[in-house]
Amino acid sequence: MYAIGLVLVLVATINAGKHDQYSGYSVHGVKLRDDSDKVFITELTDSLDLDVWQDGVAGARDALVMLDPNSRLAVLDELDARGIQHYLHLRDVAQAFETHDEQINQWKQSRSGRLVPFNDYPRYAEVDAYLETIAAQYPELVTLVNAGQSYEGRDIKYLKISTTNFTDTSKPIYFMDAMIHAREWVTTPTALFSIHRLVEDLRDQDRDLLEDIDWIILPITNPDGYEFSHDDTRLWRRTRSINLEVSDTCFGVDGNRNFDVNWNTTGVSQDPCSQTYPGTSAFSEPETRILRDIFDEYIDRMEIFMNIHSHGNWVLYGFGNETLPPNAIHLHLVGAAMGAAMDAMKLPEADWYKVGNSAMILYGTSGSAQDYGQLVGVPLSYTLELPSYGFDFRVPPEYIEHINRETWEGIAVTARLARTTFRARQ
């Protein structure tokens, strides 16, 4: 009994210091009055390499910026000098993450033996086991594909879901991926829930989605970063590749700036320690090359691509340099239908979904998965930003089930519209 108690004390001690690297850090909300305020905040955060937790929209949504103890007073003084209102969102980032860890542990304990991966924050091994199980139990519908390995050697797997084993060329393909940004934990459960609804819990009203559409679902694009965000640095966003010619202290690349579309031009930093570092070249990362290869293999039938992120209630489409694809009106209409379907189920504390060109309503980017999908010929390519209910990257686990159900309704709407447009083009 003494030995067990000692182990528990040691575990508690280790966990208590897990987020010490964020001690003294705080997060501040910033109210933007107009586009000039937004430009000012962007320039300020870029010059100081601040971690932006949420990009603001003038008059609509506040920005959230994390500040360290050394820069906090200087940044807040800059905001005061410009007359920009700000407020304290999180007093102690380290404590906030410790509290979130406790919430997750309590959630798991309270549902011991009844918890499924799509209603939890599952680790990489749990997700891998779930994919293996689904493929083994439903071989007539599901094919498990090992698409390759991450930089650190983890298998990156996806499921192909089809009643015809992808042989019917009259069916469009819906490609969905999640967790390209490691700290956005709530995205993987949404992808897993989509698998669940198509395979384990197919309902009569959704039978057309399985019979008329082929699906590719990749729940963890960046497994190295995801595991690192659990074990070491909670706010880790990038991959975990090492390039000693660039830096011997800062590792990884922003996977969503690493695609070969206007690469390294907008919304990136040349600092290899930055959250938006695009790498030394497009597709420098094995993780983004895997997505590229999926596009290449299935582009003839791929009608829709959904790149799932968190957070902010956005449905975004290209291009990130403020230019529009020829089918921008159609992109907007389908995106708006998705947003409306999800808004119909929203919780009161959630923002309404906003739909539009990613650069025009949010911020400019280059090298994104969304833009690459559009560039190579996917008619409907989107970035979906899930809700956070004011909890930023710390969405309490009791919200996951609602996010899953709400998002599934949006996915179902876009799938049916994609099927219609695919048939119209044949």
ZATOR-517071 format. One line per field, with one value per residue (C-alpha): residue number from 1; residue in one letter; x, y negated, z negated. Coordinates in Angstrom, 3 decimals. Layout:
BEGIN
seq: (NUM ...)
type: (a ...)
xx: (X ...)
yy: (Y ...)
zz: (Z ...)
***
This chain:
BEGIN
seq: (1 2 3 4 5 6 7 8 9 10 11 12 13 14 15 16 17 18 19 20 21 22 23 24 25 26 27 28 29 30 31 32 33 34 35 36 37 38 39 40 41 42 43 44 45 46 47 48 49 50 51 52 53 54 55 56 57 58 59 60 61 62 63 64 65 66 67 68 69 70 71 72 73 74 75 76 77 78 79 80 81 82 83 84 85 86 87 88 89 90 91 92 93 94 95 96 97 98 99 100 101 102 103 104 105 106 107 108 109 110 111 112 113 114 115 116 117 118 119 120 121 122 123 124 125 126 127 128 129 130 131 132 133 134 135 136 137 138 139 140 141 142 143 144 145 146 147 148 149 150 151 152 153 154 155 156 157 158 159 160 161 162 163 164 165 166 167 168 169 170 171 172 173 174 175 176 177 178 179 180 181 182 183 184 185 186 187 188 189 190 191 192 193 194 195 196 197 198 199 200 201 202 203 204 205 206 207 208 209 210 211 212 213 214 215 216 217 218 219 220 221 222 223 224 225 226 227 228 229 230 231 232 233 234 235 236 237 238 239 240 241 242 243 244 245 246 247 248 249 250 251 252 253 254 255 256 257 258 259 260 261 262 263 264 265 266 267 268 269 270 271 272 273 274 275 276 277 278 279 280 281 282 283 284 285 286 287 288 289 290 291 292 293 294 295 296 297 298 299 300 301 302 303 304 305 306 307 308 309 310 311 312 313 314 315 316 317 318 319 320 321 322 323 324 325 326 327 328 329 330 331 332 333 334 335 336 337 338 339 340 341 342 343 344 345 346 347 348 349 350 351 352 353 354 355 356 357 358 359 360 361 362 363 364 365 366 367 368 369 370 371 372 373 374 375 376 377 378 379 380 381 382 383 384 385 386 387 388 389 390 391 392 393 394 395 396 397 398 399 400 401 402 403 404 405 406 407 408 409 410 411 412 413 414 415 416 417 418 419 420 421 422 423 424 425 426)
type: (m y a i g l v l v l v a t i n a g k h d q y s g y s v h g v k l r d d s d k v f i t e l t d s l d l d v w q d g v a g a r d a l v m l d p n s r l a v l d e l d a r g i q h y l h l r d v a q a f e t h d e q i n q w k q s r s g r l v p f n d y p r y a e v d a y l e t i a a q y p e l v t l v n a g q s y e g r d i k y l k i s t t n f t d t s k p i y f m d a m i h a r e w v t t p t a l f s i h r l v e d l r d q d r d l l e d i d w i i l p i t n p d g y e f s h d d t r l w r r t r s i n l e v s d t c f g v d g n r n f d v n w n t t g v s q d p c s q t y p g t s a f s e p e t r i l r d i f d e y i d r m e i f m n i h s h g n w v l y g f g n e t l p p n a i h l h l v g a a m g a a m d a m k l p e a d w y k v g n s a m i l y g t s g s a q d y g q l v g v p l s y t l e l p s y g f d f r v p p e y i e h i n r e t w e g i a v t a r l a r t t f r a r q)
xx: (0.000 2.859 4.479 1.231 0.805 4.359 3.813 0.670 2.519 5.325 2.854 1.044 4.354 5.389 2.039 2.051 5.177 4.258 3.312 5.932 7.306 4.186 4.517 3.983 2.434 -0.960 -3.445 -5.091 -8.125 -7.775 -10.749 -10.187 -12.032 -11.062 -8.667 -5.852 -5.987 -5.799 -2.756 -1.124 -1.686 -0.324 2.817 3.257 2.869 5.154 7.918 7.851 6.973 3.971 1.718 -1.688 -4.385 -7.150 -7.023 -9.538 -12.047 -12.709 -15.992 -16.870 -14.321 -11.531 -7.973 -6.324 -2.577 -0.326 2.273 5.320 6.354 9.168 7.086 3.712 4.022 5.610 2.863 0.053 1.635 1.705 -1.991 -2.798 -0.838 -2.922 -6.170 -6.877 -8.957 -7.679 -8.546 -7.195 -8.431 -6.162 -4.107 -1.924 -1.483 0.332 -2.466 -5.107 -3.518 -3.126 -6.825 -7.642 -5.549 -7.512 -10.796 -9.695 -8.542 -11.828 -13.751 -11.911 -12.348 -16.053 -16.587 -14.216 -15.037 -17.611 -15.449 -15.006 -12.190 -14.479 -15.863 -12.443 -8.993 -7.421 -3.677 -2.068 -2.009 -5.711 -6.589 -4.447 -6.158 -9.593 -8.767 -7.428 -10.557 -12.989 -11.142 -11.136 -14.812 -16.164 -13.947 -16.780 -16.896 -13.537 -9.964 -7.154 -4.305 -0.879 0.121 3.660 5.561 6.006 9.449 9.787 8.579 4.914 2.567 0.088 -3.059 -6.400 -9.594 -11.223 -14.939 -16.918 -19.673 -17.910 -14.271 -13.564 -14.253 -17.367 -16.115 -19.580 -19.171 -17.410 -14.752 -14.943 -11.463 -11.252 -8.172 -7.499 -4.671 -2.205 -1.698 -0.707 -2.288 -5.776 -6.811 -10.554 -10.194 -9.339 -12.534 -14.580 -12.859 -13.318 -16.987 -17.480 -16.096 -18.438 -21.516 -20.679 -19.766 -20.784 -23.865 -25.206 -28.725 -31.441 -31.331 -27.607 -27.582 -27.192 -23.926 -22.446 -23.973 -23.424 -20.081 -16.628 -14.780 -11.146 -10.741 -7.315 -7.674 -4.079 -1.964 0.777 1.227 4.684 3.528 0.337 2.201 4.710 1.870 0.672 4.027 6.076 4.819 1.057 1.016 3.198 1.753 4.349 5.797 8.894 11.428 15.050 17.192 20.483 21.474 18.591 18.637 19.996 17.417 14.145 12.508 9.521 7.558 4.039 2.467 -0.287 2.279 4.282 2.191 3.281 0.847 2.194 4.646 6.599 4.927 2.181 1.409 4.721 7.878 11.481 12.311 12.647 11.309 8.089 4.705 4.301 7.722 7.034 10.166 13.065 10.924 7.400 6.666 9.799 7.754 6.769 3.369 2.452 3.828 1.383 -1.545 -0.105 0.048 -3.576 -4.620 -2.546 -4.042 -7.696 -7.961 -10.103 -13.007 -12.201 -15.047 -14.509 -11.645 -12.192 -9.101 -10.273 -8.822 -9.644 -10.799 -13.091 -16.261 -15.074 -15.737 -12.964 -11.962 -9.141 -7.062 -4.957 -3.492 -6.918 -7.571 -10.656 -11.078 -13.377 -16.061 -15.930 -19.698 -20.323 -17.681 -19.402 -22.877 -21.774 -19.773 -22.740 -24.970 -22.460 -22.306 -26.100 -26.442 -23.981 -25.456 -28.862 -27.430 -25.075 -24.891 -25.738 -22.146 -20.773 -20.160 -22.075 -20.105 -18.592 -18.039 -15.759 -12.390 -9.709 -7.618 -10.497 -12.293 -9.481 -5.837 -3.532 -1.732 0.432 1.206 -2.021 -3.663 -6.933 -5.316 -3.358 -6.500 -8.154 -5.095 -4.760 -8.397 -10.619 -13.750 -14.720 -11.720 -12.221 -10.669 -13.104 -12.408 -14.385 -15.954 -14.153 -16.906 -14.406 -11.992 -9.518 -7.354 -8.738 -12.187 -13.589 -14.175 -17.895 -18.293 -16.752 -19.912 -21.873 -19.111 -19.085 -22.848 -23.024 -20.125 -21.479 -24.599 -22.402 -20.361 -23.528 -24.816 -21.568 -21.368 -24.814 -24.064 -20.741 -22.517 -24.911 -22.162 -20.095 -23.017 -23.670 -20.069 -20.132)
yy: (0.000 -2.344 -1.662 -2.419 -5.637 -6.667 -6.071 -8.216 -11.013 -10.858 -10.941 -13.909 -15.699 -15.119 -16.277 -19.327 -20.615 -19.567 -23.072 -25.026 -26.424 -28.616 -29.925 -33.669 -33.688 -35.292 -35.607 -38.909 -39.734 -42.659 -44.548 -45.637 -48.736 -48.675 -47.136 -49.480 -48.013 -44.552 -45.502 -47.011 -43.852 -41.699 -43.828 -43.837 -40.082 -39.421 -41.715 -40.145 -36.621 -36.463 -33.430 -34.450 -32.151 -33.758 -36.243 -39.017 -40.559 -44.275 -44.914 -41.211 -39.042 -39.853 -38.739 -36.575 -36.960 -35.140 -37.315 -36.287 -38.148 -39.983 -41.454 -41.874 -45.431 -46.704 -45.176 -46.440 -49.906 -49.833 -48.978 -51.711 -54.275 -53.486 -53.492 -49.815 -48.194 -44.961 -42.667 -39.649 -36.380 -33.993 -35.085 -31.989 -29.783 -27.053 -26.784 -26.827 -23.826 -21.981 -22.511 -21.240 -18.124 -17.503 -17.907 -15.338 -12.881 -13.219 -12.776 -9.543 -8.207 -9.003 -7.081 -4.220 -1.339 -3.400 -6.001 -5.844 -7.634 -10.103 -11.440 -11.862 -13.287 -9.995 -9.568 -8.442 -4.755 -4.834 -6.373 -3.834 -0.990 -2.383 -2.548 0.995 2.226 0.543 1.940 5.449 5.419 3.905 5.247 4.951 1.177 0.078 0.239 -0.818 -2.555 -3.131 -6.169 -6.437 -7.558 -10.826 -12.311 -10.388 -7.154 -6.989 -5.448 -7.907 -5.986 -6.779 -4.925 -4.535 -4.026 -2.773 -0.334 0.345 0.386 -2.852 -1.180 -3.159 -6.230 -7.807 -8.510 -11.631 -11.432 -13.387 -13.841 -14.953 -15.374 -16.701 -17.561 -19.185 -21.652 -19.627 -21.721 -21.638 -18.518 -18.729 -18.175 -14.454 -13.396 -15.073 -13.000 -9.827 -10.606 -10.901 -7.379 -6.226 -7.727 -6.298 -2.804 -1.895 -4.076 -4.563 -5.933 -5.711 -9.436 -9.164 -5.991 -8.038 -9.456 -5.977 -4.584 -7.586 -8.933 -7.478 -8.792 -9.288 -10.191 -10.882 -11.663 -12.656 -14.323 -15.390 -12.544 -13.619 -17.088 -15.718 -13.368 -16.090 -18.431 -15.801 -14.812 -17.991 -21.304 -21.745 -24.623 -22.856 -23.492 -22.385 -19.094 -17.710 -17.571 -18.494 -20.515 -21.398 -23.595 -25.867 -25.627 -23.386 -24.587 -25.098 -22.140 -21.538 -23.367 -24.772 -22.021 -24.350 -26.677 -23.903 -23.152 -24.172 -27.015 -30.576 -29.042 -31.344 -34.576 -35.573 -34.903 -33.202 -33.906 -33.217 -32.608 -28.809 -29.167 -30.830 -29.118 -29.990 -28.929 -27.368 -25.222 -25.378 -24.347 -23.332 -19.743 -19.530 -17.530 -13.870 -14.668 -17.216 -14.978 -12.297 -14.685 -15.723 -12.097 -11.495 -14.454 -13.141 -9.658 -10.628 -14.066 -12.804 -12.121 -14.265 -16.768 -18.130 -18.543 -19.510 -20.518 -20.587 -23.032 -24.654 -27.208 -30.070 -28.983 -29.608 -28.009 -29.361 -28.947 -30.170 -31.736 -33.040 -35.833 -37.539 -36.146 -34.061 -30.785 -30.892 -29.013 -31.344 -31.873 -28.149 -27.733 -30.385 -28.897 -25.416 -26.861 -28.937 -25.852 -24.118 -27.040 -27.263 -23.550 -23.816 -27.073 -25.393 -23.181 -25.657 -26.099 -29.579 -30.253 -29.565 -32.168 -32.021 -30.552 -33.039 -32.009 -33.545 -33.842 -33.095 -36.182 -38.626 -37.810 -36.437 -36.757 -36.102 -32.775 -30.911 -27.229 -26.053 -22.677 -24.426 -26.451 -23.490 -21.399 -24.204 -24.717 -21.074 -20.780 -19.966 -22.017 -22.516 -22.966 -24.344 -25.076 -24.357 -25.990 -24.323 -26.125 -26.592 -28.183 -30.684 -27.963 -28.447 -25.273 -23.978 -22.825 -20.819 -17.191 -17.380 -19.619 -17.119 -15.123 -18.231 -19.494 -16.104 -15.999 -19.633 -19.282 -16.044 -17.918 -20.396 -17.611 -15.841 -19.009 -19.605 -15.956 -16.047 -19.300 -17.923 -14.845 -17.091 -19.209 -16.139 -14.617 -17.904 -17.966 -14.413)
zz: (0.000 -0.852 2.551 4.398 2.451 3.249 6.961 6.901 5.131 7.692 10.607 9.075 8.566 12.176 13.527 11.284 13.003 16.518 17.630 15.688 18.927 19.054 15.500 15.468 18.938 19.397 22.264 23.104 25.168 27.554 28.963 32.555 33.718 37.373 39.863 38.838 35.332 36.841 38.914 35.832 33.782 36.605 36.870 33.095 32.729 35.692 34.426 30.947 32.147 29.835 29.751 31.094 29.723 31.735 34.582 34.145 36.500 36.174 34.390 34.275 32.468 30.073 30.639 27.968 27.449 24.996 23.298 21.318 18.158 19.948 22.773 21.083 19.792 23.006 25.175 22.966 22.933 26.740 26.800 24.289 26.289 29.329 27.355 28.003 25.277 23.789 20.914 19.061 20.547 18.599 15.610 15.396 18.470 16.551 13.996 16.741 18.463 15.171 14.531 18.017 17.416 14.224 16.115 18.673 16.019 14.118 17.361 18.118 14.593 14.481 17.711 17.072 19.398 21.325 23.007 26.779 28.650 30.402 27.095 25.540 26.206 27.363 27.720 30.968 29.953 29.090 32.442 34.251 32.384 33.234 36.955 36.868 35.075 37.476 40.500 39.014 38.020 41.261 44.069 46.607 46.078 44.713 45.983 43.677 45.496 43.993 46.012 44.695 41.647 39.833 39.257 35.984 37.548 36.550 39.076 40.558 41.355 42.899 43.657 47.047 46.529 49.515 50.416 53.713 52.584 54.478 57.838 58.810 60.665 60.609 56.882 55.572 52.873 49.627 48.098 44.478 42.294 38.795 36.411 38.764 35.886 32.848 30.095 31.625 29.757 30.338 34.096 34.037 32.187 34.927 37.613 35.556 34.999 38.763 39.099 36.351 37.996 41.408 40.233 36.675 36.305 39.834 39.624 42.248 42.993 43.729 45.801 48.978 47.627 47.482 50.665 52.954 51.695 51.039 47.990 46.994 43.312 41.787 38.048 37.164 39.837 37.423 34.902 33.720 32.797 31.254 28.930 28.067 27.121 24.651 23.195 23.241 24.659 24.619 27.127 29.683 33.150 35.679 36.872 35.114 37.942 37.238 39.642 37.974 40.903 39.950 36.157 33.418 30.892 32.794 34.515 36.740 39.393 39.555 41.651 42.794 44.382 46.058 49.168 52.655 53.213 53.020 50.581 48.244 49.355 46.903 43.254 42.521 40.540 41.508 37.856 37.446 33.893 35.061 34.997 38.695 39.982 43.438 43.701 46.118 49.084 49.940 48.907 46.789 44.270 44.719 43.179 45.863 48.605 47.477 47.978 51.344 52.445 51.425 53.559 56.469 56.296 56.019 57.621 60.519 58.150 55.143 54.933 51.439 48.974 45.330 43.333 39.698 37.164 33.842 32.937 33.865 35.736 39.274 42.661 44.882 48.500 50.748 51.647 48.779 50.915 51.296 54.762 55.433 57.361 60.395 58.444 55.414 55.399 55.286 52.581 50.516 50.956 49.902 47.004 45.910 45.955 43.718 41.319 41.164 40.400 37.535 36.248 36.058 33.300 31.626 27.886 26.558 25.499 29.004 31.683 34.936 37.800 40.225 43.837 46.423 48.097 45.514 46.279 46.623 43.384 41.209 42.288 45.220 45.562 48.015 48.333 46.684 47.220 48.092 50.862 52.194 52.491 54.444 56.638 57.704 58.661 55.688 56.461 52.815 50.499 46.987 43.653 40.827 37.453 34.654 31.667 28.341 26.203 24.836 23.704 26.599 26.846 23.525 24.601 21.669 22.670 21.882 24.952 27.368 27.971 28.927 31.231 32.938 33.502 34.586 37.003 38.452 39.563 41.412 42.975 44.117 45.804 47.673 48.699 50.311 52.106 53.306 54.650 56.573 58.115 58.990 60.865 62.649 63.909 65.249)
***
